[in-house]
Amino acid sequence: MDWLQTLLENNSTPVITAFLLGLLTALLPCPLATNIAAIGFISKQIGSRKKILLNGLLYTLGRVLAYTLLGVMLIVILKQGLGLFGVQNTIGKWGEWLLSPLLLLIYSGGTEPANAVNPYAVEVMREVGVDIGKHVPTNVNIYLEKKWDYVITVCENADKRCPLFTGNVGKRLHIGFDDPSHATGDEDFVKAEFRRVRDEIKEAFMRFYVTEIGRNS
């Protein structure tokens, strides 16, 4: 259950963590483990009644949503006249397809992290509905001894200078992009470079998910 421990340690998004724990409790073959994990996670904020209530409600919502989706799928499957094995195969296929994006844990780090996130990066990400204003640049060294399915470098210098990961790494890949923080020119040009790289990253990792994660799931 190493992945569950990793999920619980992702305290930067406790609301999402609480919701995912609700989904997992409903779907995993060992709900006792996720129930205990959820209780421990929610009680970490015992000093704030509002946070405990919010996380508890989201945890419950996750369970309700999972059970509802399973019920709808079961009704549709039974109407098609499938037997027990057909039900198992269909739920296994579609459940994996629907849940796999929610169960990805993604971390980032740099070889020479800045003191704060570049304000242009914050601005262009807000344009597409993603707020990274409270994110803190992290040194990649804190991840070197952990277990990873993938280690992906994204800058040319990072590919050449990335330190050795001593933990268990499934695959190490390089998907390179220009570093927009090195762009020079007027403000409009620099913002355009940040937008270009933002869109290239989205396209490249959507393709990576479909061809690599989806294929192996």
N, C-alpha and C positions, 0 to 999 in steps of 0.2 A: 504493500500500500504506500510506496514511496511517493507516487504521484499525488495521493490524497494529502500527504504531509506538505508537499510543495504547494498545493492549492491553499492550504490553511495558512501557509507562511506568506501568501500574497496579500498582505494587509493593506496595500495601496488601494484596493477596490473591495472593501468588505461587503458592500451591498451586493455586488455580483457574486462574490464567494458564497454568501448566504443563499442566494437564489439557486446557484449551481448545486449546493449541498442538498437542497430540496429535490431537485431533479434526480440527483444521484441516489438519494434514499429511496425514491420510488422505483428506480430502474435497475439498480445493482442487485446481484444475487445475495449480497450480505448487507441488508439494510441496517442491521444492528451496529456495524462499524461506522457507517455514515451518520446514524442517529447520535451515537456517542460523540463523534467528531463535531457534529453540528451544535450539540449542547455545549461542548467545550469552547467552540468558536464564538457562539453568541454570548456566553457568560464572560468572555474576556472583557467586554465593555459593561460590566456590572454597575459601574458608576454612573452610567447614563441610561435612564429609563427610556428615553426617546429612541436611542440607538438600538437598545435591546428589543423594543417593540417593533421598530422598523425591520431589523434583521430577522426577527421571528416571523413577522408577516410575510416577508419575501421568501423565507425558507418554506413556509406553508404554501405560498403561491406556487413555488416551484414544484412541490409535490402534487398539488391540485392540477396544475397544467400537465404534468407528466401522466397522471392517471387519466385525465380527460382525453389526451391524445391517444393513449393506449386503448381507451374505450371506443373512441371513434374508429380507430384502425381495426379493432376487433369486429365491430359491427359491419364495416365495409367488407372485411375478409369473409365473414360468415355468410353475408348475402351472396357472395360469389360461389358458395358451396364448397369451399376448401376444407380439407380435413385437418387433423391436428398438426401434421408435419407442414402442411401448407401455411397454417397460421404461424408456426414457429419461424419458417423461412422468411415469410413476408415481414413480420415484426422485426426479425433480426436484420434484414436488409434495409428497411426504411428507418428503423430506429438508429442504426449506425450512421446512415446518411444525414439524418436530422441532428443528431447529437454531437457528432465528431467535431464540428467547428466550435461548439461550446466548451469542449474539453481540452482545447489547445492552450497550453501555458507558454507564453512568449516573454522573454526577457531580453534586454539590450544593454550593451556596455561598450565603452570606448577605450582605446589604448591611451589616449590623452584627453579625457573628458573635460569639457569646459566647466566653469563655475555655475552656469545657468543655461537653460535651453535658449537657443537663438530666438530673439523676438520675431524675426521673419518666419521662422518655422512655426511658432505659435500662431501667428496671424494666418498663414496659408492653411494650416490644419483646421482652424476655426471656420474657415470658409467652407469646409466640407463636413462640418458638424462634429469635429473631434477637438476636445480641449486638452492640450498638453501643457498648459500654463503652469501647473503645479508639479510637473515632473522634474526630477532631479537627475542630472547626468551621472552615470555610474561607471566606475572603473571595471573593466572586464576581468581584472584579477580576482574579484570575489567569486567568480563563477568557475574558475579553472578546475577545481577538484570535485565538482558536482557531475551528476549523470545527465546526459543530454541525448535525445534522439537525433538532433541536428545541431551543428554549429555552423552558422552562415555568416561570412564576412561580406560587407557591402561596399567598402571603400577600397581603392587600389592599394593605398598605404597599409590599410588594416590587413589585407590579404598577405602582404609581405612581412608585416611586423607583428601580427597577432601571436601572442604567446602560446605555448604548448598547453593544451588541455589534458591534465593528468587523470581526470575522471573517465568514466565509461561513455565514449562518444560513438553514436551509431554511424553518422555520416558527417563529414566536413565538406561544405560547399562554398563556392564564391559566386555571388551575384552582384556584380559591380555597378556602381552609379557614380556620377560626378558628385563632388562635394560642393553644394551650393554656397556654403559659407566662404568659399574661396572666390566667389564671383565678384567682379569689380565693374563699376559703372554707376549710373544714376539709380535712384531708389526703384523706379519702375522696372528697370532691367534686372536688378537683383531679385525683386519679388517674382518676376517672371521665371527666373532660374529656379527658385524654390518651388514654384508651382509645377514646373516641368519635371523636376526630380521627384516631387510628391506623386505625380501621376504615373511616372515610370515605375516607382516602387510599388504602387498599388497594382499596376498591370502585371509586373514581374512576379509578385508574390501570389496573386490570384492564379496565374499560370502554374506556379510552383505547387500551390495547394491542389489543383486539379490533377496535375501530372505526377506528383510525388506522394502527397498525403492521401489523396483520394484513391490512388492506385494501390497503395499499401494497406489501406484500412480494411 
